[in-house]
Amino acid sequence: MHARVGRATCNQNRKGNEMGRGLLLWLIGIPLPIILIIWLLGGLN
């Protein structure tokens, strides 16, 4: 029983880490194209 509980918590932690990584990549990935567009428009002026 203890091994199953340990495995369940490991799986939950892995899912949390994957969600955290996805959220972090999303937060980084959304502003980057906007910043690049502003930089390009600013560079064109």
The first five atom37 places (N, CA, C, CB, O) and aatype in JSON, in Angstrom:
{
  "aatype": [12, 8, 0, 1, 19, 7, 1, 0, 16, 4, 2, 5, 2, 1, 11, 7, 2, 6, 12, 7, 1, 7, 10, 10, 10, 17, 10, 9, 7, 9, 14, 10, 14, 9, 9, 10, 9, 9, 17, 10, 10, 7, 7, 10, 2],
  "atom_mask": [
    [1, 1, 1, 1, 1],
    [1, 1, 1, 1, 1],
    [1, 1, 1, 1, 1],
    [1, 1, 1, 1, 1],
    [1, 1, 1, 1, 1],
    [1, 1, 1, 0, 1],
    [1, 1, 1, 1, 1],
    [1, 1, 1, 1, 1],
    [1, 1, 1, 1, 1],
    [1, 1, 1, 1, 1],
    [1, 1, 1, 1, 1],
    [1, 1, 1, 1, 1],
    [1, 1, 1, 1, 1],
    [1, 1, 1, 1, 1],
    [1, 1, 1, 1, 1],
    [1, 1, 1, 0, 1],
    [1, 1, 1, 1, 1],
    [1, 1, 1, 1, 1],
    [1, 1, 1, 1, 1],
    [1, 1, 1, 0, 1],
    [1, 1, 1, 1, 1],
    [1, 1, 1, 0, 1],
    [1, 1, 1, 1, 1],
    [1, 1, 1, 1, 1],
    [1, 1, 1, 1, 1],
    [1, 1, 1, 1, 1],
    [1, 1, 1, 1, 1],
    [1, 1, 1, 1, 1],
    [1, 1, 1, 0, 1],
    [1, 1, 1, 1, 1],
    [1, 1, 1, 1, 1],
    [1, 1, 1, 1, 1],
    [1, 1, 1, 1, 1],
    [1, 1, 1, 1, 1],
    [1, 1, 1, 1, 1],
    [1, 1, 1, 1, 1],
    [1, 1, 1, 1, 1],
    [1, 1, 1, 1, 1],
    [1, 1, 1, 1, 1],
    [1, 1, 1, 1, 1],
    [1, 1, 1, 1, 1],
    [1, 1, 1, 0, 1],
    [1, 1, 1, 0, 1],
    [1, 1, 1, 1, 1],
    [1, 1, 1, 1, 1]
  ],
  "atom_positions": [
    [[0.82, -1.2, 0.0], [0.0, 0.0, 0.0], [0.86, 1.26, 0.0], [-0.93, 0.0, 1.21], [0.55, 2.23, -0.69]],
    [[1.92, 1.23, 0.76], [2.77, 2.43, 0.83], [3.42, 2.71, -0.53], [3.85, 2.26, 1.91], [3.59, 3.87, -0.91]],
    [[3.79, 1.65, -1.24], [4.44, 1.83, -2.55], [3.47, 2.48, -3.53], [4.95, 0.47, -3.1], [3.86, 3.33, -4.33]],
    [[2.21, 2.06, -3.47], [1.21, 2.64, -4.38], [1.01, 4.12, -4.07], [-0.13, 1.89, -4.28], [0.9, 4.93, -4.99]],
    [[0.97, 4.47, -2.81], [0.79, 5.88, -2.43], [1.99, 6.68, -2.93], [0.62, 6.03, -0.89], [1.84, 7.78, -3.45]],
    [[3.19, 6.11, -2.76], [4.4, 6.8, -3.22], [4.38, 7.0, -4.71], [0.0, 0.0, 0.0], [4.75, 8.07, -5.2]],
    [[3.95, 5.99, -5.44], [3.89, 6.11, -6.9], [2.86, 7.15, -7.32], [3.55, 4.76, -7.55], [3.08, 7.92, -8.25]],
    [[1.74, 7.17, -6.62], [0.69, 8.13, -6.96], [1.19, 9.56, -6.74], [-0.58, 7.88, -6.1], [0.95, 10.44, -7.56]],
    [[1.89, 9.78, -5.64], [2.4, 11.13, -5.39], [3.46, 11.49, -6.41], [2.97, 11.24, -3.95], [3.55, 12.65, -6.83]],
    [[4.28, 10.53, -6.84], [5.29, 10.8, -7.86], [4.6, 11.18, -9.17], [6.22, 9.58, -8.08], [5.02, 12.12, -9.84]],
    [[3.56, 10.45, -9.53], [2.84, 10.76, -10.76], [2.19, 12.13, -10.67], [1.78, 9.69, -11.04], [2.19, 12.88, -11.65]],
    [[1.64, 12.47, -9.51], [1.02, 13.79, -9.34], [2.09, 14.87, -9.45], [0.29, 13.89, -7.99], [1.85, 15.91, -10.07]],
    [[3.25, 14.64, -8.85], [4.32, 15.63, -8.93], [4.79, 15.8, -10.36], [5.48, 15.23, -8.03], [5.07, 16.91, -10.8]],
    [[4.89, 14.71, -11.09], [5.32, 14.79, -12.49], [4.32, 15.58, -13.3], [5.51, 13.39, -13.09], [4.7, 16.41, -14.13]],
    [[3.03, 15.32, -13.08], [2.0, 16.06, -13.81], [2.08, 17.54, -13.47], [0.58, 15.51, -13.49], [1.96, 18.39, -14.35]],
    [[2.29, 17.86, -12.21], [2.42, 19.25, -11.8], [3.62, 19.91, -12.43], [0.0, 0.0, 0.0], [3.54, 21.06, -12.86]],
    [[4.74, 19.19, -12.51], [5.94, 19.74, -13.15], [5.71, 19.97, -14.64], [7.14, 18.82, -12.94], [6.15, 20.98, -15.19]],
    [[5.02, 19.03, -15.3], [4.75, 19.18, -16.73], [3.82, 20.37, -16.96], [4.11, 17.89, -17.3], [4.02, 21.13, -17.91]],
    [[2.82, 20.54, -16.1], [1.91, 21.67, -16.24], [2.67, 22.97, -15.98], [0.71, 21.53, -15.27], [2.45, 23.97, -16.66]],
    [[3.56, 22.96, -14.98], [4.36, 24.14, -14.67], [5.26, 24.5, -15.83], [0.0, 0.0, 0.0], [5.4, 25.68, -16.17]],
    [[5.86, 23.51, -16.44], [6.73, 23.77, -17.6], [5.92, 24.31, -18.76], [7.48, 22.48, -18.02], [6.33, 25.26, -19.43]],
    [[4.76, 23.72, -19.0], [3.89, 24.18, -20.09], [3.45, 25.62, -19.86], [0.0, 0.0, 0.0], [3.42, 26.42, -20.78]],
    [[3.09, 25.93, -18.61], [2.67, 27.29, -18.28], [3.82, 28.26, -18.46], [2.14, 27.36, -16.84], [3.65, 29.35, -19.0]],
    [[5.0, 27.85, -18.02], [6.18, 28.72, -18.15], [6.5, 28.95, -19.63], [7.41, 28.09, -17.43], [6.77, 30.08, -20.04]],
    [[6.46, 27.9, -20.43], [6.73, 28.05, -21.86], [5.67, 28.91, -22.52], [6.8, 26.68, -22.54], [5.98, 29.7, -23.42]],
    [[4.41, 28.77, -22.08], [3.33, 29.57, -22.64], [3.54, 31.05, -22.3], [1.96, 29.08, -22.13], [3.38, 31.92, -23.15]],
    [[3.9, 31.31, -21.04], [4.12, 32.69, -20.62], [5.29, 33.32, -21.36], [4.36, 32.76, -19.11], [5.27, 34.51, -21.67]],
    [[6.31, 32.51, -21.64], [7.47, 33.02, -22.4], [7.11, 33.14, -23.88], [8.7, 32.09, -22.21], [7.52, 34.1, -24.54]],
    [[6.36, 32.19, -24.39], [6.06, 32.13, -25.83], [5.06, 33.17, -26.28], [0.0, 0.0, 0.0], [5.11, 33.59, -27.44]],
    [[4.15, 33.61, -25.41], [3.16, 34.6, -25.83], [3.79, 35.98, -26.0], [2.01, 34.67, -24.8], [3.58, 36.6, -27.05]],
    [[4.56, 36.5, -25.05], [5.12, 37.85, -25.21], [6.23, 37.93, -26.26], [5.66, 38.33, -23.88], [6.42, 38.99, -26.86]],
    [[6.97, 36.87, -26.49], [8.11, 36.94, -27.4], [7.72, 37.42, -28.81], [8.76, 35.59, -27.5], [8.38, 38.33, -29.31]],
    [[6.72, 36.86, -29.47], [6.37, 37.36, -30.81], [5.92, 38.82, -30.77], [5.26, 36.5, -31.42], [6.22, 39.58, -31.69]],
    [[5.22, 39.21, -29.71], [4.77, 40.6, -29.59], [5.98, 41.52, -29.45], [3.82, 40.77, -28.38], [6.05, 42.57, -30.1]],
    [[6.93, 41.13, -28.61], [8.14, 41.93, -28.42], [8.92, 42.02, -29.74], [9.03, 41.32, -27.31], [9.43, 43.08, -30.09]],
    [[9.01, 40.91, -30.46], [9.73, 40.92, -31.74], [9.04, 41.84, -32.75], [9.82, 39.49, -32.32], [9.71, 42.57, -33.48]],
    [[7.71, 41.81, -32.78], [6.98, 42.68, -33.72], [7.21, 44.14, -33.36], [5.46, 42.36, -33.69], [7.48, 44.96, -34.25]],
    [[7.12, 44.47, -32.07], [7.36, 45.86, -31.63], [8.79, 46.26, -31.97], [7.1, 46.02, -30.11], [9.03, 47.38, -32.43]],
    [[9.74, 45.36, -31.74], [11.15, 45.65, -32.02], [11.37, 45.88, -33.52], [12.05, 44.51, -31.53], [12.09, 46.8, -33.93]],
    [[10.72, 45.02, -34.33], [10.85, 45.18, -35.78], [10.21, 46.49, -36.25], [10.21, 44.0, -36.5], [10.78, 47.19, -37.09]],
    [[9.05, 46.8, -35.72], [8.38, 48.06, -36.1], [9.19, 49.25, -35.63], [6.95, 48.12, -35.51], [9.31, 50.25, -36.35]],
    [[9.75, 49.16, -34.43], [10.59, 50.24, -33.92], [11.88, 50.36, -34.71], [0.0, 0.0, 0.0], [12.39, 51.46, -34.91]],
    [[12.39, 49.24, -35.17], [13.62, 49.26, -35.96], [13.39, 49.8, -37.36], [0.0, 0.0, 0.0], [14.31, 50.35, -37.97]],
    [[12.18, 49.64, -37.87], [11.86, 50.14, -39.21], [11.72, 51.66, -39.22], [10.57, 49.49, -39.72], [11.99, 52.31, -40.23]],
    [[11.31, 52.22, -38.09], [11.08, 53.68, -38.05], [12.38, 54.4, -38.11], [10.32, 54.1, -36.8], [12.4, 55.63, -38.09]]
  ]
}
